[in-house]
Amino acid sequence: MKWLDRLPLLTLAIIAIPLALAPFTPEPHLWQKLKLLVNGELTQAIDILDLLLHGTPATLLLLKLLRLASHRHTSAHNE
């Protein structure tokens, strides 16, 4: 997971947050595609591509934040 450690947090956030929320109206694509996925209706190639496009940066950001929290938790217990 060293590749994830090398990704700058700010850059990842600047990419992930707007993509996760775009388009702002009527509803973000990521939310729309996640609802399709949960309902078992995510079958169109364009919808799958949309989920990957809008969800990958958000997933990476979440993993990065979890990894940072884990490192801080571990280093706090070692002191």
Buried (B, 14 or more C-beta within 10 A) or exposed (E): EEEEEEEEEEEBBEBBEEBBBEEEEEEBBBEBBBEBBEEEEBEEEEBBEBBEBBBEBBEBBEBBEEEEEEEEEEEEEEE
